[in-house]
Amino acid sequence: MNYLAHLYFAEPTSESMMANLMGDYVKGPLSADWYPTLRPGVMLHRKIDAFTDSHPLFLQAAARLSPARRRFAGVILDICFDHYLSRHWDRYSDQPLDQFISHGYQLLGRYSGFMPESMRLPVSKMIQQDWLSSYAETSQIPLILDRVARRLRRPDRMLGSGEEFLGLYVELEQDFLRFFPQLMDQVDRLKAEDRWG
């Protein structure tokens, strides 16, 4: 899952929101005493990614992409699934999406000095350019995917994946709508167990 989904599953505090995004920027094993207020969020992020990447519905969605692009299926689908989460937000949250995003930006901005260096610039851009709101616009997804592709060492195979996304829009949406409630249940179980490490 991408930024919006990870923030959705965080607790509504600065430390939790920051930690739930930090999972992409903090690598390797974490010791039991690693920043105790941040560790649960990073571990939850990792558990969400592991559950998602191995789930049959996610694998089914990945198999819909053309063979040349399947290597990037994780990146492509993370962004596409954030789009569907935006579009269907009212199914999953009582808080309006724009309020959720604004609150998230405020909390992340307040604690940017505590982020790893590699995380600071992307989060700053996300806030300044309002990435999270742009996910809701179908027309923005091809542009976002191409922007991500251009950051790759060999972007040619991922460039243009937005057109493929548009052609598969309904099928991928159905994959998401069947998958996301299962992810919600899994996260509820993880939080109840309180042992993400």
C-alpha positions as CSV (number, residue, x, y, z in Angstrom):
1,M,0.0,0.0,0.0
2,N,1.1,3.6,-0.5
3,Y,1.1,6.8,1.6
4,L,-2.6,7.3,2.0
5,A,-3.3,3.7,3.1
6,H,-0.5,3.7,5.6
7,L,-1.7,6.9,7.1
8,Y,-5.2,5.5,7.2
9,F,-4.1,2.6,9.4
10,A,-2.0,4.8,11.7
11,E,-3.2,6.1,15.0
12,P,-4.2,9.8,14.8
13,T,-1.0,11.1,16.4
14,S,2.1,12.6,14.9
15,E,4.4,9.8,16.0
16,S,2.1,7.1,14.7
17,M,1.5,8.8,11.3
18,M,5.2,9.5,10.9
19,A,6.2,5.9,11.9
20,N,3.6,4.4,9.6
21,L,5.2,6.2,6.7
22,M,8.7,5.5,8.0
23,G,8.5,1.9,7.1
24,D,9.7,2.7,3.5
25,Y,12.7,4.6,4.8
26,V,14.0,2.5,7.7
27,K,15.5,-0.8,6.6
28,G,16.7,-3.9,8.4
29,P,15.8,-5.4,11.8
30,L,14.8,-3.1,14.6
31,S,16.0,-3.9,18.1
32,A,13.4,-4.2,20.8
33,D,14.4,-0.8,22.3
34,W,14.5,1.1,19.0
35,Y,12.6,4.3,19.5
36,P,9.7,2.6,21.5
37,T,7.1,5.2,20.4
38,L,8.0,4.8,16.7
39,R,8.7,1.0,16.5
40,P,5.1,-0.2,16.5
41,G,4.2,2.0,13.5
42,V,7.2,0.9,11.5
43,M,6.4,-2.7,12.3
44,L,2.8,-2.3,11.4
45,H,3.8,-0.8,8.0
46,R,6.0,-3.8,7.3
47,K,3.2,-6.2,8.3
48,I,0.8,-4.4,6.0
49,D,3.2,-4.6,3.1
50,A,3.9,-8.3,3.7
51,F,0.2,-9.2,3.9
52,T,-0.6,-7.1,0.8
53,D,2.3,-8.4,-1.3
54,S,1.4,-12.1,-0.7
55,H,-2.4,-11.8,-0.8
56,P,-4.1,-13.7,-3.6
57,L,-6.2,-10.7,-4.6
58,F,-3.1,-8.5,-4.9
59,L,-1.4,-11.1,-6.9
60,Q,-4.5,-11.4,-9.1
61,A,-4.4,-7.7,-9.7
62,A,-0.6,-7.8,-10.5
63,A,-1.3,-10.6,-13.0
64,R,-3.6,-8.3,-14.9
65,L,-0.7,-6.1,-15.9
66,S,1.3,-6.8,-19.0
67,P,4.3,-9.1,-18.5
68,A,6.8,-6.3,-19.2
69,R,5.3,-4.2,-16.3
70,R,4.8,-7.0,-13.8
71,R,8.2,-6.3,-12.3
72,F,6.8,-2.9,-11.2
73,A,3.4,-4.3,-10.2
74,G,4.0,-3.5,-6.5
75,V,4.7,0.2,-7.2
76,I,2.0,0.5,-9.8
77,L,-0.7,-1.1,-7.7
78,D,0.3,0.7,-4.5
79,I,-0.5,4.0,-6.2
80,C,-3.6,2.6,-8.0
81,F,-5.0,1.2,-4.7
82,D,-4.5,4.6,-3.0
83,H,-6.6,6.1,-5.8
84,Y,-9.4,3.6,-5.1
85,L,-9.1,4.2,-1.4
86,S,-9.6,7.9,-2.1
87,R,-12.5,7.3,-4.4
88,H,-14.3,5.0,-1.9
89,W,-13.1,6.8,1.3
90,D,-16.7,7.2,2.6
91,R,-17.0,3.4,2.8
92,Y,-14.1,3.1,5.2
93,S,-14.0,6.3,7.3
94,D,-16.5,8.7,8.9
95,Q,-14.0,11.5,8.6
96,P,-14.1,13.5,5.3
97,L,-11.0,12.8,3.2
98,D,-10.0,16.4,2.9
99,Q,-10.1,16.8,6.7
100,F,-8.1,13.6,7.2
101,I,-5.4,14.7,4.7
102,S,-5.2,18.2,6.2
103,H,-4.8,16.8,9.7
104,G,-2.2,14.3,8.5
105,Y,-0.2,17.0,6.8
106,Q,-0.2,19.2,10.0
107,L,1.0,16.3,12.1
108,L,3.7,15.3,9.7
109,G,4.9,18.8,9.1
110,R,5.2,19.4,12.8
111,Y,7.6,16.5,13.3
112,S,9.6,16.6,10.1
113,G,12.8,17.2,12.0
114,F,12.5,13.8,13.5
115,M,12.3,12.0,10.2
116,P,15.2,10.2,8.6
117,E,17.0,12.4,6.1
118,S,15.8,10.2,3.2
119,M,12.2,10.7,4.2
120,R,12.2,14.4,4.8
121,L,12.2,15.6,1.1
122,P,9.5,13.2,-0.2
123,V,7.2,14.1,2.8
124,S,7.9,17.8,2.3
125,K,7.0,17.5,-1.4
126,M,3.9,15.4,-0.6
127,I,2.7,18.2,1.7
128,Q,3.6,21.1,-0.6
129,Q,2.2,19.5,-3.7
130,D,-0.7,17.9,-2.0
131,W,0.0,14.4,-3.4
132,L,-2.7,12.8,-1.2
133,S,-5.5,14.8,-2.7
134,S,-4.3,14.2,-6.2
135,Y,-4.7,10.5,-5.8
136,A,-8.5,10.9,-6.0
137,E,-8.3,12.3,-9.5
138,T,-8.3,9.5,-12.1
139,S,-6.6,11.8,-14.6
140,Q,-3.7,12.3,-12.2
141,I,-2.7,8.6,-11.8
142,P,-1.0,8.2,-15.2
143,L,1.0,11.4,-14.5
144,I,1.9,10.2,-11.0
145,L,3.0,6.8,-12.4
146,D,5.2,8.4,-15.0
147,R,6.7,10.7,-12.5
148,V,7.7,7.7,-10.3
149,A,9.0,5.8,-13.4
150,R,11.3,8.7,-14.3
151,R,13.0,8.3,-10.9
152,L,14.0,4.7,-11.9
153,R,17.4,3.9,-13.4
154,R,15.6,2.3,-16.4
155,P,12.2,3.9,-16.6
156,D,11.1,2.7,-20.1
157,R,9.2,-0.4,-18.9
158,M,7.1,1.5,-16.4
159,L,6.5,4.6,-18.4
160,G,3.0,4.6,-19.9
161,S,1.6,2.2,-17.2
162,G,-1.1,4.8,-16.5
163,E,-2.7,4.0,-19.8
164,E,-2.7,0.3,-18.8
165,F,-4.3,1.3,-15.5
166,L,-7.1,3.2,-17.2
167,G,-7.8,0.2,-19.5
168,L,-8.0,-2.1,-16.4
169,Y,-9.8,0.4,-14.2
170,V,-12.9,-1.6,-13.4
171,E,-11.1,-4.9,-12.9
172,L,-8.5,-3.4,-10.6
173,E,-11.2,-1.5,-8.7
174,Q,-13.0,-4.7,-8.0
175,D,-9.8,-6.3,-6.8
176,F,-9.3,-3.4,-4.4
177,L,-12.9,-3.4,-3.1
178,R,-12.6,-7.2,-2.3
179,F,-9.1,-6.9,-0.9
180,F,-9.2,-3.8,1.3
181,P,-11.8,-5.0,3.9
182,Q,-9.6,-8.1,4.3
183,L,-6.6,-5.8,5.0
184,M,-8.7,-3.9,7.5
185,D,-9.5,-7.1,9.3
186,Q,-5.9,-8.1,9.3
187,V,-4.8,-4.7,10.8
188,D,-7.5,-5.0,13.5
189,R,-6.1,-8.4,14.4
190,L,-2.5,-7.1,14.5
191,K,-3.5,-4.1,16.7
192,A,-5.5,-6.4,19.0
193,E,-2.5,-8.7,19.4
194,D,-0.2,-5.7,19.9
195,R,2.8,-7.7,18.7
196,W,3.9,-6.2,15.4
197,G,7.5,-7.0,16.0
